[in-house]
Amino acid sequence: MKQSRFLPIALITTGVFLLLNQFNMLHLTRAQWAMTGSATLGIFLLRRAFLSEQYKGLLGGVFFAGTAIGLFLMDNGILPISNQTGFGMLLLSLGVANLLYFIFTRLHTSSIVFGLIYSGAGSVMMLSYYQYIDWWNVADMVELYWPALLILFGAALLIDGIRRQKKRPASPSSSGTDSVSGIKTS
């Protein structure tokens, strides 16, 4: 039985950081702790994703790495965002993660819809912070066109269902044999 090395390495890394902090050898602010933790978790998950055939961990890896990059830019003043609008950065990171997840796996079409929704909401929050767009115009557009999100989400779920039906082999009961008793039916 092959065990994953992710948990032991994550525990060792966390222990080293906490031990350095305990002996006052590492002086990190709360934002720097969040940045370091997000970057470490993102790197571990991305490594796991690219080493597996199904890209397991890609969505979380991109999200946490994107969050770490955003926190780094905020902490260094390159991306001057207040804590209140930092939520837009998280939504943008989650949207990009969903889009990249679909590009690499092609599993769930709903990942495109969620990626577009999260990226759109995050972009609007970021652009309204820099006053490139007027928040009231966005609110009017959302109020008018929100049913389009329901249509997109429903279409994505329908496409996912059709794709799963095509991949699924014919069931044994459709071949003329009862799946419970094994008796041939006419």
PAFILUM-903391 format. One record per residue: x, y, z of N, C-alpha, C in turn. Coordinates in steps of 0.1 Angstrom, whole numbers, plus 2048, in hexadecimal, padded with zeros to 3 digits. Each point is the difference from the previous one (the first is absolute). Example, Ala and Ser with C-alpha at 12.3 -4.5 7.8 and 13.67 -1.06 7.14 Angstrom:
# PAFILUM-903391
8847C784E7F780C80080980C800;7FC80B7F980980B8007F880B808;
***
This chain:
# PAFILUM-903391
8087F48007F880C80080980C800;7FE8087F680980C7FE7F980C808;8078068097FB80B80780580D7FA;7F780A80280480E7FB80A806809;8098077FA80A8088087FC80E803;7F48047FB7FC80E8027FE80380E;7F87F88087FE80480E80C800808;8097F67FF80D80180980880D7FC;8018037F380880B7FC7FA80D805;7F28017FF7F980C80480280280F;7FF7F580880280180E80E804804;80A7FB7F980E80380380280F7FD;7FB8057F480180E7FC7FA80980A;7F37FC8047F980880A80880180D;8057F48048077FF80D80D809800;8078007F480C8087FF7FD80F802;7F58047F97FC80E8007FC80480F;7F87F78067FC80380E80C80080A;8097F77FE80C7FF80980880D7FE;8038047F480780C7FD7F980C807;7F38017FF7F880A80680180080F;8007F48068017FE80E80D805806;80B7FF7F980D80580480380E7FB;7F68077FB80180E7FB80B8017F5;8017F67F88098007F57F98057F3;7F38008017F88037F47F580A804;80180B7FB7F680B8047F78037F4;7F57F98007F68027F57F3806806;7FB8097F87F38068037F57F67FD;7F48038037F57F77FE7FE7FE7F0;80180B7F97FF7FF7F180B7F77FA;80C80280680B7F87FB7FF7F1803;7FA7FD80C7FD7F28037F67FA7F6;7F58087FE7F67FB7F68077FE7F2;80880A7FC8077FF7F38097F3800;8087FE80A8097F58017F87F3800;7F67FF8087F87F48007F97FD7F3;7FA80B7FA7FA7FE7F38097FC7F5;80C80680080A7FC7F68057F2802;8027FC80C8057F28037F57F67FC;7F48028047F57F77FC7FE8007F1;80180C7FA7FE8007F280B7F97F8;80C80180480B7F97FA7FF7F1802;7FC7FB80C7FE7F28027F57FB7F8;7F58077FF7F47FB7F88038007F1;80780A7FB8048017F280A7F57FC;8097FD8098097F57FE7F97F37FF;7F67FE8097F87F48007F87FF7F3;7FA80B7FC7F88007F48077FC7F4;80C8067FE8087FD7F48077F2800;8007FA80C8067F28007F57F67FF;7F48038017F57F67FE7FA8027F2;7FA7F57FB7FA8007F37F38087FF;7F980080C7F380780080180F805;80C80480280280E8057F980380D;8007F68097F980280D80880B808;7F980A80580780A80880280D7F8;7FD8007F380380B7F77F780C804;7F47FE8037F780B80380480780D;8037F880A80580680D80D8067FF;8097F97F880E8067FF80080D7F9;7F88027F580080D7F97FA80A809;7F57FC8077F980A80980A80580B;8077F780780980480B80C8077FB;8057FC7F480C8077FB7FC80E7FB;7F48017FA7FB80D7FC7FD80980C;7FB7FB80B7FE80780C80D805806;80A7F780080D80480580680C7F8;7FF7FF7F280580A7F87F980D802;7F28008027F980C80380380680D;8027F780A80480580D80E806800;8097FA7F880E8067FF7FF80E7F9;7F88017F67FF80D7F97FA80A809;7F67FC8087F980980980A80580B;8087F680680980380B80B8097FC;8057FF7F380A8097FB7FC80D7FA;7F38028007FA80D7FB7FF8007F1;8037F57F97FF8007F17F18007FC;7F87F98087F28007FD7F980680D;7FE80D8007FB80680C7F17FE802;7FD7F58077F27FD8027FE7FF80F;7F58068057FD7FF80E7FA7F2803;7FF7FD80D7FC7F38047F17FE7FB;7F880A7FF7F27FE7FC7FF7FC7F2;8098057F77FF7FC7F280A7F47FD;8077FB8098087F57FE7F87F47FD;7F38008037F77F57FC7FF7FF7F1;80180B7F98007FF7F180C7F97FB;80B80180680C7F97FC7FE7F1802;7FA7FC80B7FD7F28037F77FA7F5;7F58087FD7F77FB7F68077FF7F2;8088097FD8088007F38097F3800;8077FE80B8087F48017F87F37FF;7F57FF8067F77F57FF7FB7FE7F2;7FD80B7F97FB7FF7F280B7FB7F7;80C80580180B7FB7F88037F2803;7FF7FC80C8027F28047F67F77F9;7F38048007F67F87F98027FF7F1;80480B7FA8028007F280C7F77FC;80B80180880C7F77FD7FD7F2803;7F77FD80A7FD7F28037F87FA7F4;7F78087FA7F97FB7F480A7FE7F4;8098097FE8097FF7F58097F4801;8047FC80C8097F58027F87F2800;7F48008067F97F48027F57FD7F6;7F980A7FC7F57FF7F77F57F7806;7FF80080D7F67F88077F2806801;80080B8067F38068037FE80E7F9;7F68017F77FE80C7F97FB80B80A;7FB7FC80B7FB80A80A80C808806;80C7FA7FE80C80780580280D7F8;7FC8007F380180C7F87F780B805;7F37FB8037F680A80580580680E;8047F780980480580D80C8097FE;80A7FC7F780B8087FE7FD80E7FB;7F68017F67FC80C7FB7F980980B;7F77F98077F980880B80A80580A;8087F880580A80580B80980A7FA;8067FE7F48098097FA7F980E7FD;7F47FF7FB7F880C7FE7FD80880C;7FC7F980B7FD80780C80D806806;80A7F880080D80580580580C7F8;7FF7FF7F380580B7F77F880D803;7F37FE8017F780C80380480680D;8037F880A80480680D80D8077FF;80A7FA7F980D8067FF7FF80D7F7;7F98007F57FF80C7F87F880B807;7F67FC8087F880B80780980680B;8097F880580980680A80980B7FA;8057FD7F480880A7F97F880A7F9;7F38008017F68097FA8018017F1;8037F47FA7FF7FF7F17F27FF7FC;7F87FA8087F27FE7FD7F780580C;7F48047FD7F780580A7F87F5806;8017FE80D7F97F58067F17FF7FE;7FA80C7FE7F28007FE7FC7FB7F2;8088027F67FE7FB7F38007F1801;80A7FA8078027F28017F37FA808;7FC80780A7F47FB8087F47FF7F7;7FE80B7F77F58007F78017F47F6;80C7FE7FB8027F57F67FD7F2807;8057FE80C7FE7F48077F17FE802;7F980A8047F27FF8037F87FD7F4;8058057F47F97FD7F48037F27FA;80D7FC8008047F47F98037F4809;7FC80080D8047F58087F97F37FC;7F58007F97FA7F37FB80A7F97F6;8088087F980A7FA7F78097F6807;80480380C8087F78087F97F3803;7F38008027F97F48027FF7F87F3;7FF8077F58007F97F380D7FA7FD;80B80780280E7FA7FE8027F5809;7FD80180D8027F58097F87F37FC;7F38027FD7F87F57FB8057FA7F4;8058087F68067FA7F480C7F8803;80980580980C7F98047FC7F3807;7F67FF8087FC7F48077FB7F67F5;7F88057F77FB7F87F580B7FA7F8;8098087FC80C7FB7F88087F6808;80280280D8077F68087F87F3800;7F38008027F87F48008017F97F3;7FF8077F58017F97F280E7FA7FF;80B80780480D7FB7FF8027F3808;7FA80080C8017F48087F97F47FA;7F48037FA7F87F57FA8087FA7F4;8078087F98087FB7F580C7F7805;80680480B80B7F88057FC7F3807;7F48008057FB7F48087FD7F57F7;8067F48027FC7F47F87F27FC802;7FB7F87F77F27FB8017FF7F780C;7F58028077FD7F980D7FD7F17FD;8037F78097FD7F27FD7F17FD7FE;7F78088077F27FD7FE7FB8037F2;8078097F97FB8037F38047F57F6;8097F78048047F57F67F77F4801;7F58018087F67F58008027F880C;8088038098027F880D7FD80880C;7F87FB8097FC80780C80C801809;80480C80480C8028077FF7FA80E;7F57FE8067FE7FB80E8017F07FF;7F77FA7F87FF7F28008097F97F6;8048077F68097FA7F57F87F87F6;7F38018017F77F87F77FE8087F3;8017F97F47FE8077F47F18047FF;7FE80D7FB7F38057FE7FE8017F1;7F38007FC7FE8017F180180D7FB;
***
